[in-house]
Amino acid sequence: MTSEEEPFHSVESILQEFIPEEKLRLVNSVLYGETLRKLDLSSAEAESNFDVAGYKFEAKPESSRQPRIVRVGVIQNHIGNPVVSTNVPQERSAIYERVGRIIHQAGRCGVNVLCLQEAWPMPFAFCTREKHPWCEFAESAIDGPSTKFLQALCTKYNMVIVSPILERDDVTDVIWNTAVVIDNHGRVLGKHRKNHIPRVGDFNESTYYFEGNTGHPVFETEFGRIAINICYGRHHPLNWLMFGLNGAEIVFNPSATITGLSEPLWGIEARNAAVANGYFTCAINRVGSEEFPNQFTSGDGKPAHTKFGHFYGSSYITAPNGTRTPGLSRTRDGLLVAELDLNLNRQVRDIWGFQMTQRLPLYVDSLTKASELSFEPQRMK
Ligand SMILES: NC(=O)NCCC(=O)O
């Protein structure tokens, strides 16, 4: 589908429309795994301009460990106005207003750890390659406007919030694509800078920032050990692996990606990472279309244009056994909540033994060789 065709709500809504109810359960169990119970989110106030959905991932009871229940939430949202305004404070406050309403609902749903979409407090202006005015959106991770805005909400709802922003380093002025982790007491626990920067289609992000220099940090929160693999990093299995080796129990993947480029990959990559690494993954995509005042090109022979395609939303959450939630809508703002029992990670690891059988030393050796200029591929004739 191109951005000009009529957008459909979700794959799930099409399956529901055309597959008889008694068969739909079977189809869903093959496509999505175990049937998940729905969470009662009646405490959330229904609002006409965004959806709220919630599911429960259960683990077996253990006699030596208590269940480790945590509620995670992910938010996907439009930026508000179809044509982006170049007035930075105005654009930013409209986004705060829109996202703030959804965060309040997450608080009411008892969410413990919430993650927002990639570069949430700004339009995804990196397609333009213009520095002015978009670089003005870059802000301090420690005391920038978005951190300050969220700190109050973290404290109010006793909620950890992962805030993916365009960061301006406090000392050097250098710009980074960064996820800031603010704990449930409103303190900045730390940050992670995007490790893999795209050079594909209109994703001209390398004009603005470099590959991150923060490694693969795992943040120990009161609700579990979390990590963030920012957008294009989801195409890199070693990126996911390192968060797992460092002990992540939940990995968030805040993204910005469009129809016509990545949609067939979307349901695979974060889901596969959950299976391969024995942790929960939460894939979050922006939603809607963003149009910029000036035309841009990306050296791909396409005519100059002003629209950045359709961000298809479809945020979803996967357990280490591959069971996943349905996706949020492809067209509407939404809050997806999932109650996880983190004991499931070890239970699935025990069943499949991927950690035991992964043979890291074998690959260390091979990868070291493969990264050398003198590398000769192991091929037999
Ligand atoms: N934001 C971002 O890294 N997008 C790249 C496109 C993709 O990975 O689908």
Ligand as a Chemical Component Dictionary entry (heavy atoms), coordinates in Angstrom:
data_LIG
# 
_chem_comp.id                   LIG 
_chem_comp.type                 NON-POLYMER 
_chem_comp.pdbx_formal_charge   0 
_chem_comp.three_letter_code    LIG 
# 
loop_
_chem_comp_atom.comp_id 
_chem_comp_atom.atom_id 
_chem_comp_atom.alt_atom_id 
_chem_comp_atom.type_symbol 
_chem_comp_atom.charge 
_chem_comp_atom.model_Cartn_x 
_chem_comp_atom.model_Cartn_y 
_chem_comp_atom.model_Cartn_z 
_chem_comp_atom.pdbx_ordinal 
LIG N1 N1 N 0 13.676 5.529 12.533 1 
LIG C1 C1 C 0 14.294 4.580 11.873 2 
LIG O1 O1 O 0 15.390 4.170 12.242 3 
LIG N2 N2 N 0 13.673 4.124 10.764 4 
LIG C2 C2 C 0 14.308 3.352 9.767  5 
LIG C3 C3 C 0 13.362 2.534 8.982  6 
LIG C4 C4 C 0 13.142 1.179 9.551  7 
LIG O2 O2 O 0 14.017 0.662 10.260 8 
LIG O3 O3 O 0 12.112 0.613 9.285  9 
# 
loop_
_chem_comp_bond.comp_id 
_chem_comp_bond.atom_id_1 
_chem_comp_bond.atom_id_2 
_chem_comp_bond.value_order 
_chem_comp_bond.pdbx_ordinal 
LIG N1 C1 SING 1 
LIG C1 O1 DOUB 2 
LIG C1 N2 SING 3 
LIG N2 C2 SING 4 
LIG C2 C3 SING 5 
LIG C3 C4 SING 6 
LIG C4 O2 DOUB 7 
LIG C4 O3 SING 8 
# 
